[in-house]
Amino acid sequence: MKLGIFCNFGPPHCGGSEIVLENIAIGLINQYGYDVTIYGYNYNSKFKYKGINVVPCREGSPLIAQINRNDHVFVYSDSFWGWDTIVENIDKVVPDVSVALVGAYHMRDHNKATGEKFKANIDRFRVICHSKLNVDNEWCLDNDLSATVVPNGVNLSEFDDNTVNFREKYGIKEKYMFLNVSNFFYGKGQEALIDIGTHFVRGEIKDNYVIVQISNSVNYPYDRRFLERCKEECGNKNVNIKFLRDIPREDVVAAFKAAGVFLFTSRKEICPLVILESQAASLPWISIDVGNVREREGGKVIHYTEEDDKGYKIINHKTICSYVIRVADIFEVDGEELSIAGRAGAELLDWKNIVPVYNRVFNNE
């Protein structure tokens, strides 16, 4: 099958969705012999990447022409910048289209007219949600739309085969290493790491900890501004955070294996890949109740439900204290139990088990 994957940002640019698409594409190529092309708006030229054809994505009529070169099309997120064009011109689109809604934020909140046309032409689309717990699946149920739940996956061998000594390579001397891996978009909540650090009042942790924050440069107007603001506040409050930027993927994986707790502070999510990566590394995690974290093993969820008018969770003093209390619980009580449970859960979500589900959806089986 000649499959076209359409996205805003594709691999090797490194973020959660890019890693997901890379693993889906490589799995379909290796397991089923697909001919895969990823069309992304972050590309400036054509090239080959790990057997995947990579092509700059077009707009308008040229986008429809790109789509029609394929036997089937997979669109990652209805927030794809060409989604309105696809739906509005579905009569000109030759192949059927699979779409992972990833929240369906665009059709639910920003362009309901596109949502109505999508529903009216649902026979041309195959709908994927990543969890039964997410808002996109609820939207499908409310609108009597059939959707296939396909969870995100993780490449276990990437973690098992990693031999990088992260602490040695990056000079981590502190006993307690806390990890956060997230790019600087609105709502990712990195500023909460500073407040968490200021509340480490238990002597042993307070005097011997470091929070490692890893991010990649992204084509987002506020990326650098958010990072610099976080660094400045960190210095003002004397919180020990080490900011690492654009480090190799193998070093990111090594960081998961070297840390003691993963601090997930994002205020709005669907199916965060970093939680699965924590599980793969047997790393206990702490998160507020976002996306589908409630169905993940190996961590502690802060059940805090207050949201702002845009659906972002509100992190306040009570939330920060909950993070700190759970950190102590992990180190003193149940860290080993969480590590074992998290890894066991990840075994079921290896990409080799997830890719066949995508194959069945794309072949309408």
N, C-alpha and C positions, 0 to 999 in steps of 0.2 A: 504493500500500500504506500502511496505517496501522500504523506501527511504534512500539512502546513500548520505550524504552531504560531499564533499571533499574540504578541505581548507588547507592553510598553518598554520593559527592560528585560533583556535576555542574557544568558551566560556568554562569556565568563565574568561579566559584571557580577559582583558577589553580594547577594541579599537572599532572603528566604525564598521568594518566588523564583529567582533565577536558579537556585540550587534545585528546587522542585522540578522545574522544566528541564534542566540538564539531566536529571536522573530518569525522568519519564522518557525523554528522547533517546538516551543511550540504552535504556532497557528495551524499548521497542525495536531499536536497531539490532541489538545483540540477540534478543530472545525471539523476535518474529521477522527479522529481515526488512523492517520498514525503511523507506527512503524519507528521512525527516529534514525539513527545512524550518528553521526558526526565523520569523520575521519580527524584528524589534525596532523600536524608534530610537534606541540608544546606539544603533550601528550606523557607521558612515560609509562602509564599503562591504563587499562580499568577502567571505573567507570560510575556511573549513575549521571546525573545532570538534575534536574527539569523534569524528565521523558524522557530525551534524553540519548540514549546509546552513550558513548564517547569511541573512540578507536584510538590508535596510528596509523598513516598512514604509509603504507609501500612504498617501491620503486620497480620498475621493475615488474617482473612477479607476486610477492606477491600483488602488487597494483591491478593488473588486477583481481586476485583472490578475493580480497576484493570487488571490483566493482561488480563482478558477483554474489555476495550474495544478491543483491538488485533487486527489481522490476524496480526501476528507480534511476538515479544518477543525482545529482545536483552539479556542480563544480563552486565554487565561484572564478572567475577571471581566465583568461588565463595565469596569472602569477603564478598560482598554480604550485608547483614544479614538479608535476607529469603529467602536461598537455601534454608535448611532448610524454610521454609514452602512454597516452590514445589515442591520435590522431594516433600515429604511429602503434598502435595495435588495431585499431578500429574493425578490422575483428575478433578479439578474445573477444571483449566486447559484452556481451549478452544483457543487457538492453540499451535502448536509453539514451542519455546523454543530460541534459539541462545544459547550461553554461551561467552564468552572466559574460559578457566580462569585465566589470569594466575598460573600456578604451581600451581593446584589445592591450595593449602596447607590449605584448610579440610577438604576431603574426604580428603586424604591423612593429615593429622596431627591434626585437631581433632574431626571428627565422621565417623568411618568408616561409621557406620550410614547417614548421608545418602549417602555414596559408594556403598554397596551398593545402595540403592534407586535411585540415579541410574543405575547400571549395569544394573539389572534393567528399567528403563524407557527405555533408551537410544534406542528408536525414536521417542520424543517430543522428543529433543534433537538439536541440531546443534552439534558441538563445534569450537571454534576455539582454536588455539595460535598464539603469535606467532613461534615458532622451533622448528626441529627439535632444537636444542641444549638446550632447557629441560626442567625436571623434569616439567612438566605433559604434555609430549609423550611423555616416557619413561613416565609413568604410564599414558597412553592405550595405548601399545604393549604394556606389561606386562599390561594388562587387555583387550586385543583390541578397543579402542574406536577407531572411525574418527574422525580429526580432520583438519580443514583448516588448513594453516599459512597465516596471514595476517600478514605483518610489519606493524609500526607504520610510520607514514609521517611526512612532514614537508611543510610548506607552503613551497616554495622561494620563491614570490613574496613571502611575508612577509619573507624575509631580503633578497632582491634589491631590493625597493622601499623598504627602511628607510633613512632619511636622518638619523636622530638622531645627533648627535655626542656619544657617551657620555662620552668623556674630558672634554670641555669642560663638559657638563651637571653632571657629578658631581665635577669638580675633580681628575681623575686626572693627576698630573704625572709620576709615575714611568715610567721607560722600559719596565720589564717588568711587564706586567699579567697575572696569573693569575686564572682564573675558576672559581668553583664555584656552580652553581645547584641548590639542593636545600632542601626544607622539613625542619623539625626533627622527624623521627620517629626512633624507635629504629633503629640500624643504618645510618643515613645517613653516619656517619663524619666529620662536620665537624671533630671534634677532631683528626683526622689532619692537617688543614691547618696547625695550629699547629706540629706536629712537623716538617712539611715546611719551614715557614718558618724554623724554628730551624736547619735543616741547609743553608741556602743560604750556604755558606762561600766560594764563588767570589766574589771581590771585587765585580765589576761588578754581579752580580745582588743580592748581599747589601745593597749600599748604594743600590740603585735599583729596588726592586720593591714591588708591592702585590698582595695577594690580595683579590679582590673576591668576597664571598660574598652571594648573593642568595636570599632566601626570602620566603615568604608566611605570614601568620598563618593557622593552621589550627585546626580544632576538635578538638584532641588534647591530653589532659591535661598532657603533659610538654613541649609545644611551647616555651612561654616559658622554662621551667626549663632546657631543653637549650641554648637560645640564650644565656641569661644566663651559664650556666656556661662556655660557649665564649668569650664575650666576656671574662669574668673571667680565664680562663687565658691568653687572648691578651695581655691587659694585663700579667699577671705575667711572661710570658716575652718581652715586648717584641717581638712579632711584628706586622708591619704588615698587618693585615687590616681591610678596610673592609666593615662589615656593612650591607647595604641591605635594606630590608623593605617589601613591598607596593608596589613601584614598578610603573609601567604596563608592560603587555606589550611595547609597542614599545621601551621602554628595555631590557628584558631581551634582546630580539633584538639591539639595538644593542651590548649588552655582549659578546655572542658575536662580533660583528664587530670589536670593538675590542681584544679580548684576544689574547695571544700563545700561551697554552696553556690548555686546559681540564683541571682537576684533578678527576677523578671518584673520590670516596673511599667511595662506598656499599659496604657489606659484603655485601649480598644484593639481587639484582635478578632481573628476568625479561627485559625488553627496554627498557632505559632510553632514554627519548625524548631526553634531553639529549645523548646521543652522536650521534643523528641530527641534532639541531640544531647541534651542533658541525660535523658534516660539511657541513650546508647553508651554514654561515658560513665554510667553508674553514679551520676552526680545529682544529689538531692537538690530540689529547686523550690523556690517560694514565689508565688504569684498572687495578685489580686484576681478576682473572679471575672476573667475576660475570655471571650471565645469559648473554646471547648476544653479549657484546662481541667474542668471538673472530671472529665472522663480519662484523664491521663494519670498514670501511676508514678510513684517515686518522688512525690513532692507534697507541699502544703499549700492549700488554697486559702486566701483571706477572703471570707465571704462578706464582701462589702458591696452593697448594691446601689448606693447613691450615685446618680449620673448627672452630667450637665445637659443642657438642651440639645447638644449634638451627639449624645450617646456615649461620651467619654466618662469613664469612672473618675471619681473625685478622690484624690489622695490627700488626706489630712493628717493631723497629729496622731489620731487613733490608728490610722493605717500604718504609719511609720513605726509606731510602737509594736504593732502586730508583726511587722517584718522582724524587728529586733528580737522579740520573744521567740519567734519561730526559729531564728538562727540559733539561739541558745538551746532550744529543744533538739535541734538536729545534732549539734555537737555533743550534747550531754546525754541524750536519751535514745533517739531512734534513727540516727543517721545511717547506720548499717542496714537496718531493715528497709529504709526507703531506697537505698542504693540497689539492693537486691530486687525489690519490687519494680523499680523503674526499668532496670535492664530486662527483666522478664517480660514486661509489657512491650518493650522496644523490639524484642525478638519477633513478635507477630507483625511488626510494621516495617520489616526490612523491605526495601524497594523491590526485591525479587518476588515478594508476595503481593505488592500493590500494582506493579506494571501489568500483570495479566488482567486485572479488572479494567484498566484503561483500554486494553486491547479489545475486551468484550464490548465495551461501550462504543468504541470507534467502529466496530464491525456490526453494531446493532444486534448483538446476540442476547 
